[in-house]
């Protein structure tokens, strides 16, 4: 589920693709991960803990060329952790991609060849990767959806299956959420 503020930022990004694609890195994470500030938090995040969270992202874009909304959820977590003063070295995030979202991990040329559109998810995926987020794709989804492994963005890791990726991350101490 996307927070209302993140939904507005997502809508703004989709409405102005030319300017959005120019916005990269931390600025894009802050824009798409925006949330409503909360005053006087009485259950704050512990700054000394290591946070290990993974998300299943299964829902593809509503139409080719649109941003996959599930990719904004880790951006939102990064923004909230920053706002609470949790050091980035204590934040370890991963995205496990399968289902109709699989094709959104294709690079520019492969995505354009497959869909006829530009891949609006690339700037955010690159920003998340640069922020240390692991981006993992289900190998079974690649096969079942006939997505070329060679066309994937270079930082995407391929797991045997989403289930195995979840099991490996769980053994490493990650909690898995579904957006």
N, C-alpha and C positions, 0 to 999 in steps of 0.2 A: 504494500500500500504506500502510495506517495503522499507525503505531507502536503497540506494545502499550499504552503509557500513554495515548496519544491515544484509542485504542479504548475504554479504560476511562472516560475523561472523556466521550467521545461517548455511551457507554451510560448514564452517569449523567445526562447532559443529556436523553436521550430518555426516561429513566425518570421524570423529574420536570419535565414541560414547564411547569408554572405557575411554579415558582421559576426555571427556566432562562431563561424569556423575560424575567424581571425583571432578570437579569444581562446587562449590555450592555458595549459598548466594550472597553477594554483587559482588564478582568477576564474577559470571555468569551473573548477571544483567548488569554489566559494559561491559562484552564481547558481549552479545546479544543486548544490548541497545546502542552500539557504534554508533557514528555519526561523521560527518565531522565538526571539529571545525570551527567556524566562527569568524573572527577578526573584531573588530570595529563595534559591533552590535549597530544599531541606534534605534532599537525598542526592548529594553530589557524587560525581565519579571520583573514585580513589585515584589520585595522580600517581601512586606508587605501583599500581597493578599493571600487568600486561594484558591488554585486551586482544583476544584472538577471535575474530568473527568472520564467518563465510556466509555468502548468500547464494541461493539457487536463483538463477535468472533463466526463466524458461519462455517467457512471452516475448515474441518478436515485435517489431514495429507495426503500428496499425496499417501503414502502407510503406512500400519500398522507399527508402530515402529518409524515413523518419527516425528519430532517436529512440533507442530502446530505453523505456522509462526505468526499468530495473537497474540500469547502470548508474542512475543518480543516487541510489540508496547508499552505497559505500561513500559517495561524495558527501552525503548528508552526515554520515557517521564521522567522517574526518572533520567536518566543520564543527559539529557538536563537541568532539573531543578537544579541538583547538580552543573553543569557547570556554571549556571547563578547565583548561590549562593542563590537559594530559599531554605529556611529551610525545611527539610523533614516534620516537624510538620505542614507545610502549604500545603502539597501535599496529596490529598485524591483521590485515584484511585480505580476503580472497573472494572471488566470484567464480561460481561453477555454472557454466553456460551449457544449456541443452534445450531441446524443444525448438520452437520456431525462432528463438533468439540466436541459434547457432550460426546462421548465415551472416549475422551482424558482426562476426569476428573476422570477416574477410577484409583484405586490404582494398585499397581504392579500385584498382583495375579489375580484380576478381569480383568484387561486389557489383561494379558497374556492368560487367559482362553477364553476371547472373540475374541482375534485376533491372538494368537500364537506368538506375538512379545512382546518386552519390550516397556514400555511407555516412550519415550524419552522426553515427556513434563513434567514429574514429577519434575526433579530438578529445572527447571525454575518456575513452579507453586509454589513449596515450597519456593523458594527464594522470589518470589513476595508476597506470603502470609506473610512471615517473615518481609518483608518490609512494611507491612500494606495494601497491595492491597486486596480488597474484591473480592472473586471469587464466582460468583453466576451462578447457572445453571437453565435453564428453566424447570420447572416440566413437562410441556407438551412435551418437547423434550425427557425427560426421558421415559415417557409413550410411545410416538409414535415411538421411536427408540429402545424400549425394553432394556434400560440401567438400571441396577440394582442400586437402590438408596443405598443399603447396601454396594455396591462395590466402592462408591465414596471416593475420598480422604477426610480425616476427617474434613478439614477446608472449604470444599465447602458448600455454603449455597444454599438451594433449594427455588426458587420462584414459585409461581403458574404458571407464564408464563414469557417469556422475556419481553412482553409488560408491565406487571405489575411491573417487576423489573425496567424497564426504567422509568415508572411513579413514582415509589417510589423514585428512585434516583433523578429524576427531581425535585420532591417536596422538596428534601433535598439540592437542589442547584447544582446538577451535570449536566454537559453537556454531551450528549452521542454522540460519534463519531463511525464511522465504519472504520476499518483499510483498 
